[in-house]
Amino acid sequence: MSEDPTPEPAPSRVLARRVPAGALALARTWAELDAAERHRLAAAAAGDRDPGRLFEVLSGHLALHGRAGAAVSSHTLRSYRQGVAELLEFANETGASVLRPPQDWGALFVRTLEGRSLSPATVRVRLAAGRALYAALRWSGATEADPFAGVRTASDPTEAWDKCPPYTEEDLAALLAVAGVRERVALLLGAHAGLRISEAAVLPWGAVDLAGKRLRVRRGKGRKDRDVNLSGSLAASLSELRASQGPQSDGQRILNLTVPGLRALLQRLARRAGVAWKGVHALRHAAGARLYAETNDLGTVADHLGHASLDTARRYAKRSSAVRSVVGNW
């Protein structure tokens, strides 16, 4: 099927070069385009079914008008880039026009992904990428199509808890028994402080108040800051690690690891301890499970883990029978 007949006379000043490194620069670049040029670039990218150029249209719109603005996370952008690529593959398979897709094409894309046995979470991300792409194409004036309007993913029959059950107290004891000081800090940042892997990897020394036994997570999920109380054992481990490292600037990262590096560190620790690997996020679930077992207070759990609402923390109440026997000194 043919796309918009508008020809592309020459490589554009936007799409002929690499995407600017910063989202703010990208937003400025697209904001400075007049409506006709913006339409031409987006229509040409769709006509060529070029994933890189279409991703730039999406990124420019997201940086200008998305909820996170120029603070859109690199993780979101990576996920959307993959989603755009898969959507174009589907367009090629079905012979559909990107700018004038047939009725129910968006729903068929989602059903096709579900038929490939992708996880429900992955399908939801691909759907979000599709919606973001068509919002950008409509913004550019290249199309009026909205193929993902009203499209929903199939309900997920598996509860989040069952997909990522927490490490038990026995698991954690076995891990701590063989952990070096940096491994112990990495472990307890998840299992006691409840930090996400992305938060733990970038945590700097300047965010930790050892005397007050608190740390500050800056720009966590949802770009929000939060304060977290330190357990006695985590505070002691942090003190030991700092002493072993010598003088450190406030901006120096505590673990000095990337996200993949931190995951690999903990995987090696699990193998050495003979503990089944459940993923890094299961440490955060262990913190929530233990805290709810000892307090029976969803508000406390939500505050400690930085949940936006009590609904997210409610999973620990649903599964409290699994952790009723958990007691101990943190």
C-alpha positions as CSV (number, residue, x, y, z in Angstrom):
1,M,0.0,0.0,0.0
2,S,1.3,3.5,-0.8
3,E,2.0,6.1,1.8
4,D,1.9,9.8,1.7
5,P,3.0,10.8,-1.8
6,T,5.0,13.8,-0.6
7,P,8.5,13.3,-1.9
8,E,11.6,13.8,0.1
9,P,13.9,16.0,-2.0
10,A,17.0,15.9,0.1
11,P,18.3,14.6,3.4
12,S,16.7,16.8,6.1
13,R,18.7,18.8,8.6
14,V,17.1,16.8,11.4
15,L,17.0,13.2,10.1
16,A,20.3,13.3,8.2
17,R,22.2,13.5,11.4
18,R,22.3,11.6,14.7
19,V,19.6,12.3,17.3
20,P,21.0,14.9,19.8
21,A,22.3,13.3,22.9
22,G,20.0,15.2,25.3
23,A,16.3,15.1,25.3
24,L,16.1,18.8,25.8
25,A,18.2,19.4,22.6
26,L,15.9,17.0,20.7
27,A,12.8,18.8,21.9
28,R,14.3,22.1,20.9
29,T,15.1,20.8,17.4
30,W,11.6,19.6,16.8
31,A,10.0,22.7,18.3
32,E,11.9,24.9,15.9
33,L,10.5,23.1,12.8
34,D,7.6,24.7,11.0
35,A,4.4,22.6,10.6
36,A,5.1,21.9,6.9
37,E,8.6,20.6,7.5
38,R,7.5,18.5,10.5
39,H,4.8,16.9,8.4
40,R,7.2,16.2,5.5
41,L,9.8,14.6,7.7
42,A,7.3,12.4,9.6
43,A,5.4,11.4,6.4
44,A,8.7,10.5,4.7
45,A,9.9,8.4,7.6
46,A,6.6,6.5,7.6
47,G,6.7,6.1,3.8
48,D,10.2,4.7,4.0
49,R,9.2,2.5,7.0
50,D,12.5,3.7,8.6
51,P,12.5,2.7,12.3
52,G,15.3,5.1,13.2
53,R,13.7,8.1,11.7
54,L,10.2,7.2,13.1
55,F,11.8,6.7,16.5
56,E,13.2,10.2,16.2
57,V,9.7,11.6,15.5
58,L,8.4,9.7,18.6
59,S,11.3,10.9,20.7
60,G,10.9,14.5,19.7
61,H,7.2,14.5,20.5
62,L,7.8,12.6,23.8
63,A,10.4,15.1,24.9
64,L,8.1,18.0,24.1
65,H,4.8,16.8,25.2
66,G,5.3,13.6,27.2
67,R,4.5,13.5,31.0
68,A,8.2,13.3,31.8
69,G,9.2,15.9,29.3
70,A,12.9,16.1,28.7
71,A,13.4,13.9,31.7
72,V,12.1,10.8,29.8
73,S,14.2,7.9,31.0
74,S,16.7,6.0,28.8
75,H,14.9,2.8,29.7
76,T,11.6,4.1,28.3
77,L,13.3,5.2,25.1
78,R,15.0,1.8,24.6
79,S,11.7,0.1,25.1
80,Y,9.9,2.4,22.6
81,R,12.7,2.0,20.0
82,Q,12.2,-1.8,20.1
83,G,8.4,-1.3,20.0
84,V,8.7,0.8,16.8
85,A,10.9,-1.7,15.2
86,E,8.4,-4.6,15.9
87,L,5.5,-2.5,14.7
88,L,7.2,-1.9,11.4
89,E,7.9,-5.6,11.0
90,F,4.2,-6.2,11.6
91,A,3.3,-3.6,9.0
92,N,5.6,-5.3,6.5
93,E,4.1,-8.8,7.3
94,T,0.5,-7.5,6.9
95,G,1.2,-5.1,4.0
96,A,-0.5,-2.4,5.9
97,S,0.0,1.3,5.4
98,V,1.7,2.9,8.4
99,L,-0.2,6.2,7.9
100,R,-3.5,4.6,6.9
101,P,-3.7,1.3,8.8
102,P,-6.8,-0.8,8.3
103,Q,-9.5,-1.1,11.0
104,D,-8.5,-3.3,13.9
105,W,-4.9,-3.3,12.8
106,G,-3.7,-2.1,16.2
107,A,-5.7,-4.8,18.0
108,L,-4.4,-7.4,15.7
109,F,-0.8,-6.3,16.4
110,V,-1.4,-6.8,20.1
111,R,-3.1,-10.2,19.7
112,T,-0.2,-11.3,17.5
113,L,2.3,-10.4,20.2
114,E,0.3,-12.3,22.7
115,G,0.3,-15.3,20.4
116,R,4.1,-15.3,20.5
117,S,4.0,-16.0,24.2
118,L,5.6,-12.7,25.1
119,S,5.1,-11.8,28.7
120,P,2.0,-9.5,29.5
121,A,4.4,-6.8,30.7
122,T,6.3,-6.9,27.3
123,V,3.1,-6.7,25.4
124,R,1.9,-3.7,27.4
125,V,5.2,-1.9,26.7
126,R,4.9,-2.6,23.0
127,L,1.3,-1.2,23.1
128,A,2.6,1.9,24.8
129,A,5.2,2.3,22.1
130,G,2.6,2.0,19.4
131,R,0.4,4.6,21.1
132,A,3.4,6.9,21.5
133,L,4.3,6.6,17.8
134,Y,0.8,7.4,16.5
135,A,0.5,10.3,19.0
136,A,3.7,11.7,17.4
137,L,2.5,11.1,13.9
138,R,-0.8,12.8,14.6
139,W,1.1,15.7,16.2
140,S,3.3,16.0,13.1
141,G,0.2,16.2,10.8
142,A,1.3,13.1,8.9
143,T,-1.8,11.1,9.8
144,E,-5.1,11.2,11.7
145,A,-5.0,7.5,12.4
146,D,-5.3,6.2,15.9
147,P,-5.1,2.4,15.5
148,F,-4.5,1.8,19.2
149,A,-7.5,3.7,20.6
150,G,-9.4,1.5,22.9
151,V,-7.0,-1.5,22.5
152,R,-6.3,-3.4,25.6
153,T,-3.9,-6.2,26.4
154,A,-5.3,-9.5,27.7
155,S,-5.6,-9.7,31.4
156,D,-2.6,-11.3,33.1
157,P,-3.7,-14.4,35.2
158,T,-0.4,-14.5,37.1
159,E,-0.2,-12.2,40.1
160,A,3.0,-10.0,40.3
161,W,3.9,-11.8,43.6
162,D,3.9,-15.2,41.9
163,K,6.1,-13.9,39.0
164,C,8.7,-12.5,41.4
165,P,8.4,-14.2,44.9
166,P,10.7,-12.7,47.6
167,Y,13.8,-14.3,48.9
168,T,13.1,-16.0,52.2
169,E,15.0,-15.1,55.4
170,E,16.9,-18.4,55.0
171,D,17.9,-17.3,51.5
172,L,19.1,-14.0,52.7
173,A,21.1,-15.5,55.6
174,A,22.8,-17.9,53.2
175,L,23.7,-15.0,50.9
176,L,25.0,-12.8,53.7
177,A,27.1,-15.7,55.1
178,V,29.3,-15.7,52.0
179,A,29.1,-12.0,50.9
180,G,32.0,-9.6,50.9
181,V,31.4,-6.1,52.1
182,R,30.4,-4.6,48.7
183,E,28.2,-7.6,48.0
184,R,26.6,-7.2,51.4
185,V,25.8,-3.5,50.8
186,A,24.3,-4.4,47.4
187,L,22.2,-7.1,48.9
188,L,20.9,-5.0,51.8
189,L,20.2,-2.0,49.6
190,G,17.6,-4.2,48.1
191,A,16.5,-6.5,50.9
192,H,16.4,-3.9,53.7
193,A,16.2,-0.5,52.0
194,G,14.0,-1.8,49.3
195,L,15.8,0.1,46.5
196,R,15.2,-0.8,42.9
197,I,18.3,-2.0,41.0
198,S,18.4,1.3,39.0
199,E,18.3,3.3,42.2
200,A,21.0,1.2,44.0
201,A,23.4,1.3,41.0
202,V,23.5,5.1,40.9
203,L,23.3,5.8,44.7
204,P,26.1,8.2,45.6
205,W,27.8,8.6,49.0
206,G,26.4,12.1,49.3
207,A,22.9,10.6,49.5
208,V,23.7,8.6,52.7
209,D,23.5,10.0,56.2
210,L,25.2,7.3,58.3
211,A,24.8,9.2,61.5
212,G,21.1,9.7,61.0
213,K,20.7,6.2,59.5
214,R,18.9,7.5,56.4
215,L,19.5,7.7,52.7
216,R,17.9,9.8,50.0
217,V,16.8,8.3,46.7
218,R,16.8,11.0,44.0
219,R,14.7,10.9,40.9
220,G,13.6,7.3,41.5
221,K,10.7,5.8,39.6
222,G,8.3,8.5,38.4
223,R,11.3,11.0,38.8
224,K,10.4,11.3,42.5
225,D,12.7,11.7,45.5
226,R,12.2,9.8,48.8
227,D,13.9,9.3,52.1
228,V,14.6,5.7,53.3
229,N,15.5,4.6,56.8
230,L,18.6,2.4,57.1
231,S,18.6,-0.9,59.0
232,G,21.4,-1.3,61.6
233,S,23.1,-3.9,59.5
234,L,23.0,-1.9,56.3
235,A,24.4,1.2,58.1
236,A,27.2,-0.9,59.5
237,S,28.0,-2.4,56.1
238,L,28.0,1.0,54.5
239,S,30.4,2.3,57.2
240,E,32.7,-0.7,56.6
241,L,32.6,-0.2,52.8
242,R,33.4,3.5,53.1
243,A,36.3,2.8,55.4
244,S,37.7,0.3,53.0
245,Q,37.5,2.6,50.0
246,G,39.2,5.6,51.6
247,P,38.1,9.2,51.0
248,Q,35.2,9.5,48.6
249,S,33.5,12.5,47.0
250,D,29.8,13.0,47.6
251,G,29.2,12.3,43.9
252,Q,31.0,9.0,43.9
253,R,28.7,6.0,43.4
254,I,28.7,3.7,46.4
255,L,28.8,0.4,44.4
256,N,30.6,1.8,41.4
257,L,28.6,-0.6,39.1
258,T,26.3,-0.3,36.2
259,V,22.9,-1.9,36.4
260,P,24.1,-5.0,34.4
261,G,27.2,-5.1,36.6
262,L,25.1,-5.0,39.8
263,R,22.9,-7.8,38.5
264,A,25.9,-9.9,37.6
265,L,27.4,-9.3,41.0
266,L,24.3,-10.6,42.8
267,Q,23.9,-13.5,40.5
268,R,27.5,-14.7,41.3
269,L,26.7,-14.3,44.9
270,A,23.6,-16.5,44.6
271,R,25.6,-19.2,42.9
272,R,28.3,-19.1,45.5
273,A,25.7,-19.3,48.3
274,G,23.7,-22.1,46.6
275,V,20.6,-19.9,46.6
276,A,18.1,-20.1,43.7
277,W,18.3,-16.9,41.6
278,K,15.0,-15.0,41.7
279,G,16.2,-11.8,40.2
280,V,17.2,-8.5,41.9
281,H,13.6,-7.2,42.3
282,A,12.9,-10.1,44.6
283,L,15.1,-8.4,47.1
284,R,12.8,-5.4,47.1
285,H,9.8,-7.8,47.6
286,A,11.6,-9.4,50.5
287,A,11.9,-5.9,52.1
288,G,8.2,-5.3,51.6
289,A,7.2,-8.7,52.8
290,R,9.2,-8.5,56.0
291,L,8.1,-5.0,56.8
292,Y,4.4,-5.9,56.4
293,A,4.8,-9.0,58.5
294,E,6.3,-7.0,61.3
295,T,4.0,-3.9,61.1
296,N,0.8,-5.0,59.4
297,D,0.8,-1.4,58.0
298,L,0.4,-0.9,54.3
299,G,1.2,2.8,54.6
300,T,4.5,2.0,56.2
301,V,5.3,-0.4,53.4
302,A,4.3,2.0,50.7
303,D,6.4,4.8,52.3
304,H,9.5,2.7,52.7
305,L,9.4,1.3,49.1
306,G,8.2,4.5,47.5
307,H,4.9,3.2,46.1
308,A,2.7,5.8,44.5
309,S,-0.4,4.3,46.2
310,L,-1.4,1.7,48.7
311,D,-2.8,-0.5,45.9
312,T,0.7,-1.5,44.9
313,A,1.6,-2.3,48.5
314,R,-1.5,-4.4,49.0
315,R,0.1,-7.5,47.4
316,Y,2.0,-7.9,50.7
317,A,-1.3,-8.0,52.6
318,K,-2.7,-10.6,50.2
319,R,0.2,-12.9,50.8
320,S,0.8,-12.2,54.4
321,S,0.2,-15.9,55.4
322,A,3.4,-16.7,53.5
323,V,5.5,-14.4,55.7
324,R,3.7,-14.6,59.1
325,S,6.5,-16.6,60.6
326,V,9.1,-14.0,59.6
327,V,10.6,-12.2,62.6
328,G,14.0,-11.0,63.6
329,N,16.1,-8.0,64.2
330,W,17.1,-6.1,61.1
